[in-house]
Amino acid sequence: MAESAIGIAMAQIICLNGDRAGNRLRIENAIIQAKMAGASLITFPESCLLGWINPEAHQEAFPIPGEDSAFIAALAGKYDVFISLGIDEKEGDKLYGSALLVDNSGNIMLKHRKINVLPHLMNPPYTAGNKIATVETAFGRIGLMICADTFEDNLLAEMKAQKPDLLLVPYGWAAETKEWPAHGKKLVEVVEKVAKTLHCPVIGTNAIGQITDGSWKGRIYGGQSVACDENGKVLKIGKDREPEVSIVPIELKKKI
């Protein structure tokens, strides 16, 4: 079983609802910082271009491929890095919370549409995806899930059956102000469980910011992104409620 080390960056950036231009700027700046620190793969939070459960995304999101995904693909090629991030996707009259894995040539290698979309939090809600998938890369077999997908044992079982070498999860992990910093411990518990279940490293990257619409209006994205190894051992926890780009060296054990 071959092993290789890869530097993975958890880009715990500020994500502001509706601020596409500002979010794009913060994404590129994080990529520059991560690349200078030696990262080969850079991970970002959920819905980090328009903001999670932002009803304006129904009008503002693009298809995939489309303008936002092309922007990310161009950054991947420009800086010679793999990028994983959460991105809102419009298809016809449907809005999906999606995640992409883009290679260092700017090719979209994998797209995942969030399945456990928590429809009560936005009206009209996201449309749920229906597929768990992985893709073979230079780093091994990589899977994508999004935030609340990792709460569901049946979805974890589907992912486990595909034997990923690495799972990347953009999170929108939010709670009321008074619940931070303790709420970060619950994210650690979730990521630990996922890693132990799948027997592979898991990178869970959370945002910094605030929900501005719906029943969760005012809740805070508190960061504390989490990286665990295949045994569920915590390798890195991001800063509490502060932007940060942190590098995690991961030993990948390829299963193919």
C-alpha positions as CSV (number, residue, x, y, z in Angstrom):
1,M,0.0,0.0,0.0
2,A,1.8,3.1,-1.2
3,E,2.0,6.2,1.0
4,S,2.6,9.8,0.1
5,A,2.5,13.1,2.0
6,I,0.5,16.0,0.8
7,G,0.2,19.5,2.3
8,I,-3.5,20.4,2.6
9,A,-4.6,23.9,3.5
10,M,-7.7,24.6,5.5
11,A,-8.7,28.1,4.2
12,Q,-11.0,29.3,7.0
13,I,-12.0,32.5,5.3
14,I,-14.6,35.2,6.0
15,C,-17.7,34.5,3.8
16,L,-20.2,37.3,3.5
17,N,-23.7,36.8,2.0
18,G,-24.0,38.3,-1.4
19,D,-20.5,39.7,-1.5
20,R,-19.3,37.7,-4.5
21,A,-16.5,40.1,-5.4
22,G,-15.2,40.3,-1.8
23,N,-15.5,36.5,-1.3
24,R,-13.6,35.9,-4.6
25,L,-10.8,38.3,-3.4
26,R,-10.6,36.4,-0.1
27,I,-10.5,33.1,-1.8
28,E,-7.6,34.2,-4.1
29,N,-5.7,35.7,-1.2
30,A,-6.0,32.5,0.8
31,I,-4.7,30.5,-2.2
32,I,-1.7,32.8,-2.5
33,Q,-1.0,32.3,1.2
34,A,-1.5,28.6,1.1
35,K,0.7,28.2,-2.0
36,M,3.5,30.1,-0.4
37,A,3.3,27.8,2.6
38,G,3.7,24.7,0.4
39,A,0.1,23.5,0.1
40,S,-0.8,21.3,-2.9
41,L,-4.6,21.1,-2.1
42,I,-6.6,24.0,-0.7
43,T,-10.0,23.5,0.9
44,F,-12.7,26.2,1.5
45,P,-16.0,26.3,3.4
46,E,-19.6,25.7,2.3
47,S,-21.3,28.2,-0.1
48,C,-18.3,30.5,0.1
49,L,-19.0,32.7,-2.9
50,L,-22.6,33.7,-2.1
51,G,-23.1,32.5,1.5
52,W,-25.0,29.6,2.8
53,I,-28.9,29.8,3.1
54,N,-28.8,33.1,1.3
55,P,-32.1,33.4,-0.6
56,E,-30.5,35.8,-3.1
57,A,-28.6,32.8,-4.4
58,H,-31.7,31.7,-6.3
59,Q,-31.2,34.7,-8.5
60,E,-27.4,35.1,-8.3
61,A,-26.0,31.6,-8.6
62,F,-24.5,30.4,-11.9
63,P,-24.7,26.9,-13.5
64,I,-21.7,24.6,-13.3
65,P,-19.8,25.0,-15.5
66,G,-20.4,28.8,-15.3
67,E,-18.8,32.0,-14.2
68,D,-18.1,31.1,-10.6
69,S,-16.7,27.7,-11.4
70,A,-14.6,29.2,-14.2
71,F,-13.2,31.7,-11.8
72,I,-12.1,28.9,-9.4
73,A,-10.7,26.8,-12.3
74,A,-8.6,29.7,-13.4
75,L,-7.2,30.2,-9.9
76,A,-6.3,26.5,-9.8
77,G,-4.4,26.7,-13.0
78,K,-2.8,30.1,-12.2
79,Y,-1.4,28.9,-8.9
80,D,-0.9,25.2,-9.8
81,V,-3.0,23.9,-6.9
82,F,-6.0,21.6,-6.4
83,I,-9.0,23.5,-4.9
84,S,-12.0,22.1,-3.1
85,L,-14.9,24.4,-2.1
86,G,-18.6,24.8,-1.5
87,I,-20.4,26.7,-4.3
88,D,-24.0,27.4,-5.0
89,E,-25.2,26.0,-8.4
90,K,-28.2,27.0,-10.4
91,E,-29.8,24.5,-12.8
92,G,-33.0,25.7,-14.4
93,D,-35.2,26.8,-11.5
94,K,-33.3,24.7,-9.0
95,L,-30.6,25.8,-6.6
96,Y,-28.1,23.3,-5.3
97,G,-25.5,23.6,-2.6
98,S,-22.6,22.0,-4.3
99,A,-18.9,21.2,-3.7
100,L,-16.2,21.0,-6.4
101,L,-12.8,19.5,-6.6
102,V,-10.7,21.2,-9.3
103,D,-7.3,20.0,-10.3
104,N,-4.2,22.1,-10.9
105,S,-4.9,22.4,-14.6
106,G,-8.3,23.9,-13.9
107,N,-10.4,20.8,-14.6
108,I,-13.4,20.0,-12.5
109,M,-12.7,16.5,-11.3
110,L,-15.7,16.0,-9.1
111,K,-18.9,17.7,-8.2
112,H,-21.1,16.8,-5.2
113,R,-24.6,18.2,-4.6
114,K,-25.5,18.4,-0.9
115,I,-28.1,15.7,0.0
116,N,-29.1,16.7,3.6
117,V,-30.0,20.3,2.8
118,L,-32.0,21.2,5.9
119,P,-34.9,22.6,3.9
120,H,-36.6,24.4,6.8
121,L,-33.7,27.0,6.9
122,M,-34.4,28.7,3.6
123,N,-37.6,29.4,1.5
124,P,-37.5,28.2,-1.2
125,P,-35.0,25.6,-0.1
126,Y,-32.0,24.1,-1.8
127,T,-32.8,21.1,-4.0
128,A,-31.3,18.0,-2.6
129,G,-28.7,16.0,-4.5
130,N,-28.9,12.2,-4.8
131,K,-25.4,10.8,-5.3
132,I,-22.3,10.1,-3.3
133,A,-19.1,9.9,-5.4
134,T,-15.3,9.8,-5.4
135,V,-12.7,10.4,-8.0
136,E,-9.2,9.1,-8.6
137,T,-6.5,11.8,-8.4
138,A,-2.7,12.0,-8.2
139,F,-3.2,11.9,-4.4
140,G,-5.4,8.9,-4.3
141,R,-9.2,8.5,-4.3
142,I,-10.9,11.7,-3.0
143,G,-14.5,12.0,-1.9
144,L,-16.7,15.1,-1.3
145,M,-19.5,15.6,1.2
146,I,-21.0,18.8,2.5
147,C,-21.6,19.7,6.2
148,A,-24.9,18.1,7.3
149,D,-24.3,15.2,4.8
150,T,-21.8,13.9,7.4
151,F,-24.6,13.6,10.0
152,E,-26.3,10.8,8.2
153,D,-25.1,7.3,8.8
154,N,-26.5,6.0,5.5
155,L,-24.6,8.6,3.5
156,L,-21.4,7.7,5.4
157,A,-22.0,4.1,4.6
158,E,-22.3,4.9,0.9
159,M,-19.1,6.9,1.0
160,K,-17.3,4.1,3.0
161,A,-18.2,1.6,0.3
162,Q,-16.2,3.7,-2.2
163,K,-13.1,3.4,-0.1
164,P,-11.8,7.0,-0.3
165,D,-8.2,7.8,0.6
166,L,-9.3,11.3,1.7
167,L,-12.6,13.0,2.4
168,L,-13.0,16.8,1.9
169,V,-16.0,18.5,3.6
170,P,-16.9,22.2,3.4
171,Y,-18.8,23.2,6.5
172,G,-21.2,26.1,7.4
173,W,-20.9,25.3,11.1
174,A,-22.9,28.0,12.8
175,A,-24.4,28.7,16.3
176,E,-25.6,31.6,18.4
177,T,-22.8,33.9,19.7
178,K,-23.2,32.6,23.3
179,E,-22.5,29.0,22.1
180,W,-19.0,29.8,20.9
181,P,-16.3,28.7,21.4
182,A,-17.8,25.5,22.9
183,H,-19.7,24.8,19.7
184,G,-16.5,24.0,18.0
185,K,-16.1,20.9,20.1
186,K,-19.2,19.4,18.4
187,L,-17.6,19.9,15.0
188,V,-14.5,18.0,16.3
189,E,-16.8,15.2,17.4
190,V,-18.5,15.0,14.0
191,V,-15.2,15.0,12.0
192,E,-13.7,12.4,14.4
193,K,-16.7,10.1,13.8
194,V,-16.5,10.5,10.1
195,A,-12.8,9.7,9.9
196,K,-13.3,6.6,12.2
197,T,-16.2,5.4,10.1
198,L,-14.5,5.8,6.7
199,H,-11.0,4.9,7.9
200,C,-9.5,7.8,6.0
201,P,-8.3,11.3,6.8
202,V,-11.0,14.0,6.8
203,I,-10.6,17.7,6.3
204,G,-13.5,19.8,7.5
205,T,-13.2,23.5,6.6
206,N,-15.5,26.0,8.3
207,A,-16.2,29.6,7.5
208,I,-16.0,32.9,9.5
209,G,-19.0,35.2,9.4
210,Q,-22.7,35.5,10.1
211,I,-25.9,34.2,8.7
212,T,-28.0,37.1,7.6
213,D,-31.4,35.6,6.5
214,G,-34.0,33.1,7.7
215,S,-34.6,31.4,11.0
216,W,-30.9,31.2,11.7
217,K,-30.3,34.9,11.1
218,G,-27.6,36.2,13.4
219,R,-25.9,32.9,14.0
220,I,-22.1,32.9,13.8
221,Y,-19.8,30.8,11.7
222,G,-17.0,30.3,14.3
223,G,-14.2,28.7,12.3
224,Q,-12.4,25.9,14.3
225,S,-11.9,23.9,11.1
226,V,-10.9,20.3,11.8
227,A,-8.4,17.8,10.3
228,C,-8.3,14.2,11.4
229,D,-6.3,11.2,10.4
230,E,-7.8,7.8,9.4
231,N,-8.0,6.8,13.0
232,G,-10.0,9.9,14.0
233,K,-6.9,11.5,15.7
234,V,-7.2,15.3,15.5
235,L,-4.3,16.7,13.5
236,K,-5.3,20.4,13.5
237,I,-8.1,22.7,14.8
238,G,-8.4,26.1,13.3
239,K,-8.6,29.3,15.2
240,D,-11.8,30.3,17.0
241,R,-13.7,33.0,15.1
242,E,-10.7,34.2,13.2
243,P,-9.7,33.8,9.6
244,E,-6.8,31.5,9.1
245,V,-5.0,29.4,6.5
246,S,-3.5,26.4,8.2
247,I,-1.4,23.7,6.5
248,V,-1.9,20.0,7.5
249,P,0.5,17.4,6.2
250,I,-1.5,14.3,5.5
251,E,0.0,10.8,4.8
252,L,-2.3,9.3,2.3
253,K,-2.5,5.5,2.1
254,K,-3.7,4.6,-1.4
255,K,-6.0,1.6,-1.5
256,I,-5.7,1.0,-5.2
